[in-house]
């Protein structure tokens, strides 16, 4: 009986180890440099935005800041308060485990406190986002993420 139990635990350990290794290889593949270009969307109580990263390291960002109409009655309609679009370049800053660190030049901040402020360079990371898939993290504290 002891031998059977030991064999089962050994098999489970090997299976778990194999799953972890395969998962690590999958994440490394999904976050490779060639996977960064694409069309990303972000949405929140602040509004919505589209970020298009191209393989030639150029990008276009379109942002619509919105506010709720008054009075606040379901279905809570919103209206656009500010619409901005910008183009520029993005650069790779290296990798940290499963994340690709990139810089977007220039970048319209999505943070409500900034109200559309344009930053000369804005560092972001492309990779797994809080176990919800891949995306570009803008502000993890507020859950502001661009997703493909």
N, C-alpha and C positions, 0 to 999 in steps of 0.2 A: 504494500500500500504506500509505503514511504517513497519507494522508487517511482511509482506512478505519479504521485503528487509532485515530486522533484522534477520529473520529466515535463509535466504540464506547466509548472512555473517557469522552467527553462524555455519551453516553446513560447509561452506568453511574453517572456522577456525579450527573446529574439524577435518576435513579431513587433513588439512595441518599439524596439531599437530600429528595426527596418523601417517602420512607419515614420519615425522621427527623421531618419536620414533621407528618405524619399521626400518628405515634406520640405526639408531644408533645400534639397536640390530643386524642387518645384518652385519654391519662393525665389530662389536665386535666378531661375530661368524666367519667371514672370516679371521680375524687376530688372532685367538686363537693360542695357542702354537702348537697344532697338525697340523695347516695349514702351518707352516714354512718349514718343509722338502719338498724338490722337486728339480727339475732341472730348473735353471734360465739361461737366455741368456742376454747379453748386447752387443750393437754394437754402433759404432760411427766412426768419422773420424780418431780416434786413432787406430781402429782395432775391434776385437771381442773377446768375452770371454764367457765361460760357467762355472757356479758355481753349484755344486751338493751338497745340504745339506741333510744329512741323519738323520733319526729319532734317531740314537744312538749318535748324536751330533758330528759326524765326517763330513768332507767335502773334496771335491776335486775342485780345481780351475784351469782352463786352459785358458791362455791368449795368444793372437796373436796380437802384435803391427804391424801396417802396414803403409806404405807410398805410395803415388801416384807415378806411373811410370812417367818418362819424355819421351817425352813432354806430357803435360796435354791436351789430346785430348779425347773427348767423345768416349766411355763410361767410361772414367777415371779408367783404370785398376790399381790395387794396388798390391804390393808385401810385403811379410812378412819380417820385419826387426828384430823381436825378438819373440821367442816362449818360453813360460815358463809354467810349471805345478807345482802345490804344493798341499800338503794334510795337514790336521790338524784337529783342533776341533773348534766348535762354542759354545758359551755360551749365555744364556739368561740373560739380565741385568734388566729385568722388563718391565713394560708397561707404556706408556704415552698416555692416552685416547685411540686412535685407533691404535697406533704404538706399535710394539714389538721391544724393543731395544735389539740388539744382538751384540756380539763381535766375530770377526773371527780371529783365531790365527793359524798361521801367515796369511798374506794377501798380494797379489801382487797388488800394486796400479794401477788403471786404468787411473790415471791422466797423461796427456801427459808430464807434467813438471817433473814427477817422473821417467819416462822411465823404468817402471818395477821394481821400488824399492819395496823390501819386508818389510812390517811393522810387528813388533812382535805381536801387537794387533791392530785391526782396528774396530772402532765402526760404526755400520750401523743400519738402522731401516727398519723393514718389516711392510708395511701397505699401505694405499692409497697414490698414487703418483700424485699430481697435477691434480686431477680429471680424470686420464687416466687409472685407474685400480690399482691393487695391484702389489707391487714389492719391491725390496730391494734397497733403496736409497744409493748410494755411494757418489755422489756429486750433490746436487740439483741445484747448481749454473750453472753447465754445463750440466745438464740433464742426468747425468750418472746413469742409473738405470738398475738393473737386473730384468727381467720379466719372469714369468713362461710361 
